[in-house]
Amino acid sequence: MSENDKNTVNINVSITIGDVRVQFNGSVDSVLTSVITFIAKQVPTIDLARKISLNYAATELIEIYANLIKITPEGPRVIPDLNESGLKKLSDKEMVALQLVASKIAKDIGKVPDDAMQVSEIQSSTSLNPKSASSRLSELVKAGHVVRATTKDGIGSPVAYRITTSGIHWLNSTIIKRTKPISSITPS
């Protein structure tokens, strides 16, 4: 849908909060702005809650990691464009975490049914040696950045792993520290 189409399509939104009922009609952009403003005024705790909430939507993750991960026909992969990202090299731990973020994005956009990955899948997707992939996963689990995923049958299934919100936050801060332009670092 182009920008022109968004502004010519009219929508109607009705909101009821307690005894208050309001209706907004108009272009997508104007109604969206009105709804957000109304809700923020009627439910100020939403604004407060947003300040302390930590949750990563697929769109946000794609924006952050588009130059490091790709969703391929073979599945999610870490395919870093190191020149564009400003990184010289990714550590094995970052590679494992990025692979799990790629898997989460792939699930969130409907490309794979589950974001949990087995060690063998992580190893083959990242080209890390099996011992290194397993060791990095153990470190990430101990730090709370990755969790062991429960399987449906729970019996005899290989262990799978899933990135946590804390893990995404850790990865963001690690990658951001390493990609900051030198000019933005002020000497002390």
CORKA-V112839 format. One record per residue. PHI is phi in whole degrees, -180 to 180 (* if undefined). Layout:
# CORKA-V112839
[[PHI] [PHI]]
This chain:
# CORKA-V112839
[[*] [-79] [-58] [-63] [-63] [-61] [-80] [-94] [-81] [-100] [-126] [-130] [-124] [-119] [-127] [-124] [-127] [63] [-90] [-90] [-128] [-128] [-131] [-122] [-128] [145] [-69] [-55] [-64] [-68] [-67] [-60] [-61] [-64] [-64] [-62] [-62] [-60] [-64] [-61] [-76] [-78] [-128] [-62] [-66] [-63] [-63] [-65] [-62] [-63] [-69] [-109] [-82] [-128] [-152] [-112] [-80] [-55] [-63] [-67] [-65] [-63] [-59] [-71] [-111] [-58] [-92] [-121] [-131] [-139] [-101] [-103] [-59] [-85] [123] [-69] [-141] [-87] [-132] [-75] [-99] [-64] [-63] [-69] [-82] [84] [-91] [-87] [-158] [-99] [-74] [-60] [-64] [-65] [-61] [-64] [-63] [-62] [-62] [-71] [-66] [-59] [-66] [-64] [-61] [-59] [-68] [-63] [-99] [82] [-88] [-136] [-75] [-145] [-93] [-74] [-129] [-82] [-56] [-63] [-68] [-64] [-61] [-71] [-72] [-102] [63] [-81] [-73] [-54] [-66] [-66] [-61] [-65] [-65] [-65] [-62] [-60] [-63] [-67] [-66] [-59] [-80] [84] [-85] [-138] [-121] [-74] [-85] [-84] [-95] [-64] [-88] [70] [-118] [71] [-84] [-63] [-71] [-124] [-128] [-140] [-72] [-101] [-60] [-61] [-65] [-65] [-61] [-60] [-63] [-56] [-66] [-67] [-68] [-62] [-59] [-87] [-109] [-64] [-64] [-60] [-63] [-87] [-89] [-94] [-69] [-99]]
